[in-house]
Amino acid sequence: MMNHSLPRLFVLIVATGVALSACSTVRQTTSSSSESTRTISAETSAKARTILKEAGLRMSGDSTRAYSYDPPGSLNTNDKPVEFQKKRTFAFAGADVYFSNEFDGARLNDMKMVNDSTFIAVLAPENAPVNYSAWYGFKAWTNASSAKTIRLTLTYREARHRYIPKLSRKPSADWHSWSPIDPASYKVHYDSAGRETTSATLHLTLSPDTLWVSGHELFTSSDFEAWSANLAKLPFVKKSTLGKSSQGKPLIRLDIVEAAPGAPCVVIVSRQHPPEHTGTLALLPFVETLAGDTPLAKEFRQKFRVFVAPCMNPDGVDGGHWRHNAHGVDLNRDWLNFNQPEPRAVRDALLKMRDSLQTRFVFGVDFHTTQHDIFYTLSNPPMNTAADSAEYARNPAYKQYNAAAAERSKFVETWLERTQALFPAYQVTISDSPRTPNGATSGRWFDRELLAPSLTYEVGDETDRELIRQIGVGSAKVLMEMLLKK
């Protein structure tokens, strides 16, 4: 996710008294649930408080902590210490309940039992300070012969609750295999002022058939690999690797190539931030439309090529990280210094195309996820102070950059207007910010170094999944039409 102009408040603490006492308002959804799961006794509440205190979580509902959208140190992209979660299964044999984080994309740091039907999940980031995108993912089951309903409260270190739980009995890369939790089984808790979320309580019905619970549908590096391999079956799609991630995983590169080697190029990147799956749900149909079998796509590929880095942070995705790569760094703040191998690999590949093949880049988009759909664009005119000019002096294309800035901005603006026209009921929200010579995000680098009309497409957490697909398809068609007419 990109930077907003105003800081936001985020909650570090868990308002235990509010969180657990409020559980009585959460209704059951199965007839097998017992009355004991609908209320919580004073004894249970006191025990829960003790457990949370021992886990190092604050108790006061009045204590809040202010976080900026980019916490202090975000622009320092040197390696930072990371605490990797321990992969394990939490077995509560007396309750016949089990939880596990032993799969890619999982995040569950600890699990505490209050009684045989009440549990507390403790969730912590890979390192801190960190953006508040507090990810979670785990699976749960019971070996009992009959279904068992439990109360589970999600608590956080260094964060507030954000994601509405998605559930699946048979998870797959297809979002249809997941569904949001029944609202009657889900309660979000707030601080004492009622402003910020602190934690959430879920009522889950467990059986021997494993239940998967996650902040979003799971789509890990193996899913990107399978999707990319399938796309590469097309004769004009080439799958290769850009390099290795911090932990040595391959960084997938896709080239959609039918045009000449030096043909103008569209650049697409995604998943710099691990939990941002709805961005992936837009990326997939967008790329597939460019590689489609329509007359428009065929004509487009005769004149343009496409470069795709679909999963830039496989370590963070598979490790269930909230924001960072395996070196504890926000990759979308490393497009100035390039201290991390992942953005550096993309940069090197694109600069090689620019310098060796004289490739002209005609569009750049980075897919992300945030609370609501929003497009981050760069304003015109660019900043033209003496200091800016000195910074840009290192770039031989500075004069060209300056002269073409208005045209680039207009192209993005028109693309968004035409996409909006396709979906009248869909609100295209734009957040515009000035061009700066030292912007550290991918979109700013595409604009600054590749001279490409660029933006960041943030898809909302809870945007309708079918609508995401439709907009991905429609916006890709608009892009092809505009480039062919340009």
Secondary structure, DSSP 8 states (H G I E B T S, - for coil): ----SS-EEE--S--HHHHHHGGGGS---STT--GGGT---HHHHHHHHHHHHHTT----TT--EEE-SS-TTTT--S----------EEEETTTTEEEE--STT-B--EEEEEETTEEEEEE--SSSS--S----EEEEEE-SSS-EEEEEEEEESSS------EEESS--SSGGG-EE--GGGEEEEE-TTS-SEEEEEEEEEE-SS-EEEESS----HHHHHHHHHHHTTSTTEEEEEEEE-TTS-EEEEEEE--S-TTS-EEEEEE-SSTT-HHHHHHHHHHHHHHTSSSHHHHHHHHH-EEEEE--S-HHHHHHT-SS--TTS--GGG-TTT--SHHHHHHHHHHHHHHHHS---EEEEEEEEEESS-EEEEEESS----HHHHHHHTT-TTHHHHHHHHHHHHHHHHHHHHHHHHH-TTS---EEEEE--TT--SHHHHHHHHS---EEEEEEETTS-HHHHHHHHHHHHHHHHHHHHH-
